[in-house]
Amino acid sequence: SAFRTQTYNQSVGGAKKSQHLLGRAADIKVYGVSPEEVAKIAKEIGFRGVGVYKSFTHVDVREGNMAFWRG
């Protein structure tokens, strides 16, 4: 999942101010690599928002404060 319309974002339970709405986010899965390991690498290479979920990792290039979470 990358860019989302407001309607689609609501239908998947996305945050009201989701970075997906701005085209600044992606939910990714790297086969053979755990979401935790993908998150670690994402932080190391400079993603400013990183969320770890059961089957994927959220990454974004938000402005302002960094954000890291587990969903």
MDAnalysis code that builds the backbone (N, CA, C; Angstrom):
import MDAnalysis as mda
import numpy as np

u = mda.Universe.empty(213, n_residues=71, atom_resindex=np.repeat(np.arange(71), 3), trajectory=True)
u.add_TopologyAttr("name", ["N", "CA", "C"] * 71)
u.add_TopologyAttr("resid", np.arange(1, 72))
u.add_TopologyAttr("resname", ["SER", "ALA", "PHE", "ARG", "THR", "GLN", "THR", "TYR", "ASN", "GLN", "SER", "VAL", "GLY", "GLY", "ALA", "LYS", "LYS", "SER", "GLN", "HIS", "LEU", "LEU", "GLY", "ARG", "ALA", "ALA", "ASP", "ILE", "LYS", "VAL", "TYR", "GLY", "VAL", "SER", "PRO", "GLU", "GLU", "VAL", "ALA", "LYS", "ILE", "ALA", "LYS", "GLU", "ILE", "GLY", "PHE", "ARG", "GLY", "VAL", "GLY", "VAL", "TYR", "LYS", "SER", "PHE", "THR", "HIS", "VAL", "ASP", "VAL", "ARG", "GLU", "GLY", "ASN", "MET", "ALA", "PHE", "TRP", "ARG", "GLY"])
u.atoms.positions = np.array([
    [0.848, -1.170, 0.000],
    [0.000, 0.000, 0.000],
    [0.896, 1.236, 0.000],
    [0.636, 2.158, -0.887],
    [1.409, 3.404, -0.939],
    [0.422, 4.564, -0.824],
    [0.248, 5.380, -1.885],
    [-0.732, 6.474, -1.829],
    [-2.124, 5.906, -1.618],
    [-2.903, 6.562, -0.778],
    [-4.291, 6.161, -0.531],
    [-5.197, 7.375, -0.675],
    [-6.378, 7.137, -1.223],
    [-7.403, 8.173, -1.188],
    [-7.993, 8.191, 0.217],
    [-8.677, 9.272, 0.555],
    [-9.311, 9.392, 1.870],
    [-10.294, 8.234, 2.097],
    [-11.079, 7.923, 1.074],
    [-12.074, 6.853, 1.192],
    [-11.415, 5.513, 1.454],
    [-10.377, 5.195, 0.678],
    [-9.692, 3.907, 0.871],
    [-8.997, 3.873, 2.231],
    [-8.372, 4.963, 2.615],
    [-7.692, 5.009, 3.905],
    [-8.664, 4.719, 5.039],
    [-9.855, 5.306, 4.976],
    [-10.872, 5.046, 5.995],
    [-11.297, 3.584, 5.982],
    [-11.436, 3.009, 4.786],
    [-11.920, 1.626, 4.677],
    [-10.930, 0.611, 5.253],
    [-9.635, 0.947, 5.289],
    [-8.636, 0.025, 5.843],
    [-8.237, 0.399, 7.271],
    [-8.933, 1.384, 7.850],
    [-8.664, 1.765, 9.226],
    [-7.413, 2.614, 9.399],
    [-7.008, 3.329, 8.341],
    [-5.823, 4.184, 8.414],
    [-6.032, 5.394, 9.295],
    [-4.929, 5.939, 9.768],
    [-4.971, 7.135, 10.619],
    [-5.550, 8.317, 9.841],
    [-6.249, 9.202, 10.545],
    [-6.877, 10.342, 9.878],
    [-5.865, 11.258, 9.203],
    [-4.662, 11.349, 9.744],
    [-3.607, 12.175, 9.146],
    [-2.478, 11.295, 8.601],
    [-2.853, 10.173, 8.018],
    [-1.892, 9.202, 7.495],
    [-0.954, 9.806, 6.454],
    [0.301, 9.432, 6.528],
    [1.282, 9.841, 5.523],
    [0.945, 9.251, 4.156],
    [0.166, 8.183, 4.125],
    [-0.280, 7.590, 2.852],
    [-1.110, 8.595, 2.053],
    [-1.876, 9.429, 2.747],
    [-2.722, 10.414, 2.073],
    [-1.901, 11.474, 1.339],
    [-0.657, 11.639, 1.765],
    [0.235, 12.632, 1.173],
    [1.215, 12.013, 0.178],
    [1.118, 10.712, -0.013],
    [2.040, 10.027, -0.916],
    [3.444, 9.911, -0.346],
    [3.549, 9.934, 0.975],
    [4.857, 9.882, 1.634],
    [5.113, 8.566, 2.355],
    [4.259, 7.559, 2.136],
    [4.379, 6.322, 2.898],
    [4.162, 5.097, 2.023],
    [4.689, 3.980, 2.505],
    [4.447, 2.690, 1.860],
    [4.437, 1.617, 2.937],
    [3.606, 0.621, 2.744],
    [3.620, -0.574, 3.579],
    [4.304, -1.638, 2.751],
    [5.391, -2.197, 3.279],
    [6.207, -3.114, 2.488],
    [6.406, -4.450, 3.181],
    [6.670, -5.457, 2.374],
    [6.980, -6.794, 2.856],
    [8.163, -7.286, 2.048],
    [9.195, -7.739, 2.735],
    [10.366, -8.295, 2.069],
    [10.373, -9.785, 2.403],
    [10.108, -10.609, 1.416],
    [10.011, -12.038, 1.655],
    [11.331, -12.600, 2.169],
    [11.234, -13.381, 3.233],
    [12.413, -13.971, 3.846],
    [13.058, -13.081, 4.906],
    [12.490, -11.882, 5.131],
    [13.020, -10.946, 6.124],
    [11.865, -10.533, 7.042],
    [12.078, -10.580, 8.334],
    [11.004, -10.242, 9.273],
    [10.696, -8.750, 9.229],
    [9.453, -8.386, 9.562],
    [9.116, -6.964, 9.634],
    [10.029, -6.189, 10.596],
    [10.454, -6.828, 11.688],
    [11.352, -6.177, 12.638],
    [12.702, -5.852, 11.995],
    [13.234, -6.773, 11.209],
    [14.515, -6.552, 10.547],
    [14.383, -5.475, 9.463],
    [13.275, -5.488, 8.719],
    [13.040, -4.446, 7.721],
    [12.982, -3.089, 8.415],
    [12.311, -3.016, 9.571],
    [12.215, -1.759, 10.322],
    [13.586, -1.277, 10.767],
    [14.408, -2.178, 11.238],
    [15.755, -1.820, 11.678],
    [16.537, -1.192, 10.523],
    [16.482, -1.818, 9.377],
    [17.187, -1.306, 8.199],
    [16.597, 0.038, 7.765],
    [15.260, 0.140, 7.790],
    [14.601, 1.391, 7.390],
    [15.063, 2.557, 8.262],
    [15.173, 2.325, 9.562],
    [15.659, 3.376, 10.468],
    [17.099, 3.751, 10.119],
    [17.924, 2.737, 9.872],
    [19.344, 2.966, 9.571],
    [19.542, 3.796, 8.306],
    [18.652, 3.623, 7.323],
    [18.851, 4.342, 6.060],
    [18.082, 5.662, 5.997],
    [17.394, 6.010, 7.095],
    [16.853, 7.351, 7.186],
    [15.365, 7.558, 7.066],
    [14.552, 6.496, 7.057],
    [13.104, 6.717, 7.084],
    [12.743, 7.367, 8.411],
    [11.850, 8.340, 8.363],
    [11.497, 9.116, 9.554],
    [10.301, 8.542, 10.300],
    [9.512, 7.715, 9.650],
    [8.396, 7.026, 10.278],
    [8.503, 5.547, 9.963],
    [8.478, 4.720, 10.998],
    [8.607, 3.272, 10.801],
    [7.656, 2.576, 11.770],
    [6.773, 1.745, 11.222],
    [5.845, 0.969, 12.033],
    [5.992, -0.503, 11.733],
    [6.063, -1.312, 12.768],
    [6.218, -2.760, 12.609],
    [4.869, -3.428, 12.874],
    [4.409, -4.197, 11.917],
    [3.160, -4.945, 12.029],
    [3.460, -6.432, 11.872],
    [2.475, -7.267, 12.085],
    [2.681, -8.720, 12.044],
    [3.226, -9.193, 10.705],
    [2.702, -8.657, 9.588],
    [3.096, -9.191, 8.285],
    [3.727, -8.173, 7.345],
    [3.941, -6.932, 7.806],
    [4.545, -5.917, 6.940],
    [5.175, -4.822, 7.785],
    [5.880, -3.935, 7.124],
    [6.497, -2.782, 7.774],
    [6.026, -1.517, 7.075],
    [5.624, -0.532, 7.846],
    [5.254, 0.781, 7.318],
    [6.511, 1.645, 7.343],
    [6.782, 2.338, 6.236],
    [7.882, 3.298, 6.187],
    [7.356, 4.603, 5.608],
    [7.888, 5.736, 6.111],
    [7.486, 7.008, 5.522],
    [8.582, 8.049, 5.665],
    [8.404, 9.123, 4.904],
    [9.371, 10.222, 4.866],
    [8.718, 11.500, 5.388],
    [8.036, 11.385, 6.498],
    [7.317, 12.510, 7.119],
    [8.254, 13.670, 7.420],
    [7.663, 14.835, 7.521],
    [8.390, 16.013, 7.976],
    [8.207, 16.122, 9.482],
    [9.085, 16.831, 10.146],
    [8.949, 17.024, 11.587],
    [9.531, 15.868, 12.378],
    [8.898, 15.589, 13.519],
    [9.395, 14.582, 14.436],
    [9.383, 13.183, 13.848],
    [10.368, 12.402, 14.252],
    [10.409, 11.001, 13.844],
    [9.365, 10.239, 14.646],
    [8.908, 9.116, 14.092],
    [7.907, 8.296, 14.782],
    [8.200, 6.820, 14.535],
    [8.217, 6.045, 15.607],
    [8.439, 4.611, 15.518],
    [7.397, 3.926, 16.395],
    [6.756, 2.891, 15.869],
    [5.691, 2.230, 16.615],
    [5.540, 0.775, 16.186],
    [4.776, 0.062, 16.985],
    [4.418, -1.326, 16.709],
    [2.900, -1.386, 16.625],
    [2.404, -1.944, 15.533],
    [0.961, -1.968, 15.314],
    [0.336, -3.305, 15.547],
])
